[in-house]
Amino acid sequence: MNYELKKATEEDIPRLIRYKLASILDYAYQLSEEEKNKIVNYVNNQVPLQIEQYNVICVDNEKIGCLLVEKKSEGVLLDEIYIESDYRNRGIGSDILRYVINKNNIVYLWVYKLNKKAIKLYKEFGFEIIEETDSRYHMQIKRIHE
């Protein structure tokens, strides 16, 4: 499926907040109300601060997801890749993941243990679990550019 990445703008902030909250709360649903409120407050404050780093995924000029990749000293953090459910399983996420991996020596991410489909995909691409918490895996892939 053809898609394009466009730089996110201020008008995308509510959509990005919705995506980020969905990607967290869909897999961290056993949280207390206090923890959920902390996450909501954090996301509401953090997304506008990161707007310059976000890309919106578009299909036929329709916004269907987002990508947030942050450069860090130890590589790049794939902080978020979110695709609306109607557009999943069409190769968009795999294509974006392949692109991010091919452009960087080290890519790492955190994924909720309950997000089995994402974990399976990341492992297929060569990500390995390097650390874990009660609810999430810290995964990484290292590539050697020749």
Residue pairs with C-beta under 8 A, 6 or more apart in sequence:
1 59
1 87
1 90
1 91
1 92
2 59
3 57
3 58
3 59
3 64
3 92
3 95
4 57
4 58
5 55
5 56
5 57
5 58
5 67
5 96
6 55
6 56
6 58
7 52
7 54
7 55
7 56
8 16
8 51
8 54
8 55
8 56
8 66
9 51
10 48
10 51
12 51
12 54
12 56
12 63
12 66
13 47
13 48
13 51
15 56
15 63
15 66
16 47
16 51
16 54
16 56
16 66
17 43
17 44
17 47
19 65
19 66
19 80
19 82
20 43
20 47
20 80
20 82
21 39
21 40
21 43
22 82
23 80
23 82
24 39
24 43
24 112
25 31
25 36
25 39
26 115
27 112
27 113
27 114
27 115
27 135
28 39
28 112
28 114
28 135
31 39
47 54
50 68
50 70
50 79
53 68
53 69
53 70
54 66
54 67
54 68
55 66
55 67
55 68
56 63
56 65
56 66
57 63
57 64
57 65
57 66
57 67
57 83
57 92
57 96
58 64
59 87
59 92
64 83
64 84
64 86
64 87
64 92
65 81
65 82
65 83
65 84
65 87
65 92
66 80
66 81
66 82
67 80
67 81
67 82
67 96
68 78
68 79
68 80
68 81
69 76
69 77
69 78
69 79
69 100
70 76
70 77
70 79
74 106
74 108
75 104
75 105
75 106
75 107
75 108
75 140
75 142
76 100
76 104
76 106
76 107
76 108
77 107
77 108
77 109
78 97
78 100
78 107
78 108
78 109
79 109
81 93
81 96
81 97
83 92
83 93
93 121
94 121
94 125
97 121
97 122
97 125
98 125
100 107
101 107
101 125
101 126
101 141
101 143
102 143
104 143
105 142
105 143
105 144
105 145
106 140
106 141
106 142
106 143
107 127
107 140
107 141
107 143
108 130
108 138
108 139
108 140
108 141
109 122
109 127
109 138
109 139
109 140
110 136
110 137
110 138
110 139
111 118
111 119
111 122
111 136
111 137
111 139
112 135
112 136
113 119
113 132
113 135
113 136
113 137
114 135
119 137
119 139
122 139
125 141
126 141
127 139
127 140
127 141
128 139
128 140
128 141
129 137
129 138
129 139
130 138
130 139
130 140
131 137
131 138
132 138
